[in-house]
Amino acid sequence: MYVMQVITHSPESCPLGNPQKLIVMMNWLEKVGSIGSKYGIKNLGVWTDRWGHRSWVVFEAPSMEIFAKFELEPENLVRVTFNHIETVVVTSAEQTLAFFKQRKEMQGE
């Protein structure tokens, strides 16, 4: 399953203006892959709009239960002290198309 996080923070809480928060985010970016691998979670990418104070992260996880355990790691928890993190399950284009085809068949079209 794919899990996407949309991470936002205010200009006032931006890591660029706060050395401690900068260290937190640098540490997370350096370790997120190895932390995830302990849970069988793969980080598929991190994209950041630096000036918009927003990032997107996509993970491939075995289940939401395992992802929830991964989120309890200290490096993940500390991020919520200055970021808003929205976590959603998403599907790839291929998965979405397969779902649409299945739905269409069920409707008899």
N, C-alpha and C positions, 0 to 999 in steps of 0.2 A: 504494500500500500504506500501511496505517496502522501506525505505530510508537508504542508507549507506553513511557514511562519512569516507573518508580516510584522516587522519590528519598527516601532516609531518612538521617538523621544522629542521633547521640546528643544528649542534652541538653547534654553537656559540649562538643560541637563545634558547637552551634547558633550560627548567625550573629548572633542577637540578643545573645549574650554576647561576641562577638569582632568588633571593628571591621574587621579585615582581611577576615574571611569575609563580613561584611555587605556590604562594598564589592564583593567578588567576585560575590555573588548579585545585588546590585542591578545591576551591570554586565551580568551574563548576562541578567537579565530585560529590561533595556532593549535588548539587542542580538540576542537569540536569533532574532527574526523577520528582521532584515536579514542576519544570518549565514546563516540557512537559505535565504533567497532566492537567495544566490549559487550554491546547489546545486539549486535547484528544489524546495526543501523548504518546506512551509508549516506553521507552528505553529498548530494548531487550538485550543490552549488550555493553560493552566497552572492547576491547582487545588491549593490548599495547606491542609493541616490544621496550622496554625501550632503549636498546643499539642501535637499528636501527632508533630511533627518529621517530617512526611511530605508529599510533593507528588506530583502526577501530571501528566505532560505528554504530549500527543498530537500527533504530527506526521503529515503526509501526505508521503511520500517516493517518488521514482521507483523506487528499489531499495534493498536493504540495503547494497549496495556503496557507493552514493552517500551513504547515511546514515553509514556508517563513516568516509568521508572528512570529512563534516561534523563528526563527533565529534572529529576531530583538530584542530579550530580551538582556539587557545589559551583562549578563553573557556569552551569546553566541557571541555577537559582539566583546567583548574584546579579544577573542581567536584569531581573524584574525590579530591582530597586530603583532603576532610573529609566526603564523602557516599558512601553506598552507592547505586549506580545500577543498577537492573535494567531491561534493555531487552528488550522482547518485541514480536513482530508480532501485531497484533490485527485483528479484522474488525468491521465495523459490523453492526447488526441486519439490514440489508438483505442484506449479503453472506453472513451466517450463514444466513439463511432460504433464499437461493438455493442455498447449498451443501447444506442439508438436503433441499430439493426434488430436487436432482440426485441425491443419495445415495439417496433414496427411489425415484426412477425406476430407478436402477441395480439396486435390489433387487427390482424388478418389483412394487412395491406400488401 
